[in-house]
Amino acid sequence: MTFKTWTLWSTASAAVLMSATTAMAAPAPKPALAIPAGDLATALPAFSRATGLQVLADPVLLAGKRTPGVRGEVDAEQGLNQLLRGTGLTYVRNGGAAVLRPAAQKISTAPAPARRAEAAAPVAAAEPAADDSATVEEIVVTGGFANSLARALADKRKAANVVDAISAEDIGKFPSNNIAEALQRVPGVAITRDRGEGLFVRVRGLGPNFQIVTLNGRSAAVNENMRDSGQSGRQFRFDTLPSELVAGVEVGKTPLASLDEGAIGGVVDIKTFRPLNLGKNTIAASATASHPQLAGATDPRVSGLLSWVNEDKSFGALLALVYDQRTLRQDRVTGVSWSYTDTSTTLGKSLAAQGINLYPTAIRPTLEREDRERKGLVFSAQYRPTDATEITFDASYTHLDDHYDELTYSVDQTVSTLVPGSVVVRDGTLVGGTVTSTSQIGREVSDLAHDNLMLAINGKQRIGEWTFSGDAAYARAYSETSKPITRTRLLGAIGQTTFNMSKVDDDVLPSVTLATANLSNPSLLPFRRIEWRTNDSLDLEKAIQADAERPVALGSFTRVAFGVKFRERERTYNRADINFTTNLAGKYFDASYFEAFPAGDFLGEVGGSLPRTWVMPDPAKFWALADKTQKGTARADQRNSYFVSEEILAGYGLTDMDTQLFGRPLRGQLGVRVAQTKQVSAGHADNGSAAIPVRYEKTYTDVLPTANFAMDITDTLQARFAAAKVITRPSLADLAPRLTLNSSGTVLTAVGGNPQLQPFEAWQYDATLEWYFAPGSALVAGAFYKDITTFVYSQKTNIVVDGQTYQLTSPTNGGQASIKGVELAYQHLFKNLPAPFDGLGFLANYTYTDTEATYSPTLKDEMVNVAKNSFNLTGFYEKDRIAARASYSWVDDVLQDVGGAGLSALNDAAFGSLDASISYKITDNITAALEGQNLTDAAQWQFVKGGWFGGYTHYGRTVSFGLRAKF
């Protein structure tokens, strides 16, 4: 690009300023600068006059850009860096001039000229002649994915804290049902899946409960699990948010005082599209057909985006819509339960005499089918009448309908009936034998609905050197059983069965052989009951925030900011149950009350012999017989329902600093956040014979200092150091005074809450070295340590209710814990390879997390729900009209069976998944794409202590084809 295509700032014309600046004297070594925050195009001429440094830029780059200003005695280049902070612009030196360009540099797919490496960084050179022949070397990137990666690196490099990001190019053009699946490729981020779809995220190995999810910086309301009433508490369900509605996601791994507290893991901020940020009128649309192979269906997915801005770009409005259907099928073996020998009982003494310490008690093959329908909308309006004023309104709404149909049967290993001579024991574990068993056949049908709404308005006003902002937000997440859950159950004896348990490493299911019974016989089992349940959960969050900031020149300090925020959160959870038995219990029914088993290939992808078809109850037929006058137990409904509220008043103050250390630039941010939390938990406790209303109130205050530093060791090598105190509040469900009894299976269990829980508290420390060895490329290594002073874990105890003993799982506070780990990331765009290989690129990241927790004065072990190892490998190719990508994500074992958290708890085995896509640009505006998920057809396994089988889930591959258009 020649100089005549650029504009020089002046009050007259570009030509006048060019001639004036070439005649300027040499820049002063360290001029005293006093340039206030404001419009960048206005600030640059003042900067050039003060420093003598000629600055050139395309006027398009400056439109709407604001600078935080610069004050103090700094050299010209350091001052320009400060002036450009937060603008998304950087510069290269060409002779005596500084040429501005986007910070996300574009990397050429053409062979690189010899001078390109020199142009990538500021260098001293001879003053160019003031004519059209003087040129500025550019690094031009063709290919959206490479662009997004370069932009993410630029954001990471200039951020105050340790952060990673992905952009809409990255999300919209990679196989991903929702944002969680796109986030897998971010260093240190892994996901947990439900029915094959990404549901929650984990950062640096830590479980989803350690993360905060925000929407445009605002705390998001949370939908709850209605299907089986297993509540997640504060964990945002990513399956409710389609990827087409999102412009980008930023994962902050070290906190800033200005960010909401509550994340020991990371802050995941989801950013939606805004019209003035797009900057021009835009129309985009996509249509995709997906085929989940196991479900054998073809599902539609359509989306559209319309963005409009007026001529002077002072006002804009944007609307994005998405609609999709998804058909799911999962083949599972679940409900696998194990017990430890209790030598205080007669049975326990007999088992111990046979060398048995651990034995299985039940196994439950399950076929799950779902039909999901999801709708989403994002609306944004921005008004920027002047450079000093901006008002933004954001609205988002998603609705997810889910029809769920589950078929299952169980086989119980009743060890008290073990046939002598049939017992097989390995390493103290009963793994085989012949017993007399019972079986429960069931079918669960439900219709679930999830709504998620957020409305927010933000205003910014600059007055002199001060910038004031105010933000108000309302978030509502409502989940319900739009039609009640009904479970149709048959239960009875099935005679002798022989079992042989496997290990997860064997990659085969356990074997179960029925000696005489046939599970496809409708008259085999007597009817037990219809379990009927309604559920709803309302999560509300209201927040108001005020902030102020200004540049300063106080030694090394360049900016101060402070603010206050008030949040009010409420969770109301209701559950009601009825067991219908009249006219049903104990009776046998003929084939007219059953339907044919719907899958001829159930568990067909894995070895192991067990019954793979069985009778399927018709819920409508049995429901017609039920006595509708039966009522539920008010006491049980009261125990299951609760209300939890939090009022959080937080204030913060921070300052930016910019100085030198050992002659190298050092920048940083120091701050402190103080948060007071008032918590109310209300519900019912049970004294063993009655439900008693209870209400608990608690107030606690946290002082949370933060420090983040970044040092430029060389022009391409940057070091970061961070320290902070952080908290994670307990799950809202864990804080509830609730007690849920489960007698639907053959083992009596219970789940309870604990209103007295204290938050997780930790000091954390981070050190990172970032080498930006080429444009759009980097090698990053980091280490982190978290010293947790208190943590929460689950413990198991026995309780007696109405004379029956239940195994209760409830949360409690542990002692100290530590988390330490390393994070490695590599990203490279091979732009210097000869054609056609110059479109290649590669990403890789790996995270290692090691933990130790004190559960009692005599017991130390690892923390639960932490993955020790995880990695992601992504290769891609973009050249001309073709783009192709493949990504493999892997997460290590995730343990729950540690520290007394339930000695027979189920642990998740290591899991890896391969996704890939290939696209072709038919025209400049239309692209066709073929995508595949879980191409290796991987299944998820669970295990208990010793590696013995604990569960299996297979959801198969998904292949989709679609068209995308953008105008």
Secondary structure, DSSP 8 states (H G I E B T S, - for coil): -BGGGSEE--SS-HHHHHHHHHTS----SS-EEEE-SEEHHHHHHHHHHHH--EEEE-HHHHTT-EE--EEEE--HHHHHHHHHTTTTEEEEEETTEEEEEESS----SS---TTHHHHTS--------SSTT-B-------SHHHHHHHHHHHHHHH-SS-EEEEEHHHHHTSS-SBHHHHHTTSTTEEEEEETTEEEEEEETTB-GGG-EEEETTEE-------SS----TT---GGGSBGGGEEEEEEESS--TTS-S--SS-EEEEEE--HHHH-S-EEEEEEEEEEETTTT--EEEEEEEEEEE-TTSSEEEEEEEEEEEEEEEEEEEEEEEEEE--TTSHHHHHHHHTT-SEEEEEEEEEEEEEEEEEEEEEEEEEEEEETTEEEEEEEEEEEEEEEEEEEEE-EE--GGG--TT--EEETTEEEEEEEEEEEEEEEEEEEEEEEEEEEEEEEEEEETTEEEEEEEEEEEEEEEEEEEEEEEEEEEEEEEEEEE--BGGGTB--EEEESS--TT-TTSS-EEEEEEEEEEEEEEEEEEEEEEEEEEEETTEEEEEEEEEEEEEEEEEEEEEEEE-TTTTT----GGGEE--S-TTTTTTSB--S-----EE-HHHHHHHS-TT----HHHHHHH-EEEEEEEEEEEEEEEEEEEETTEEEEEEEEEEEEEEEEEEEEEEE-SS-EEEEEEEEEEEEEEEEEEEEEESSSSEEEEEEEEEEEE---HHHHS--EEEE-SSSS-EEEE--TT---EEEEEEEEEEEEEEETTEEEEEEEEEEEEEE-EEEEEEEEEETTEEEEEEEEEE---EEEEEEEEEEEEE-TTS-TTGGGEEEEEEEEEEEEEEEEETTEEE--SSBBSEEEEEEEEEEETTEEEEEEEEEE--B--SSTTS-TT--EE--EEEEEEEEEEESSSSEEEEEEEESTT---EEEEEGGGEEEEEEE---EEEEEEEEE-
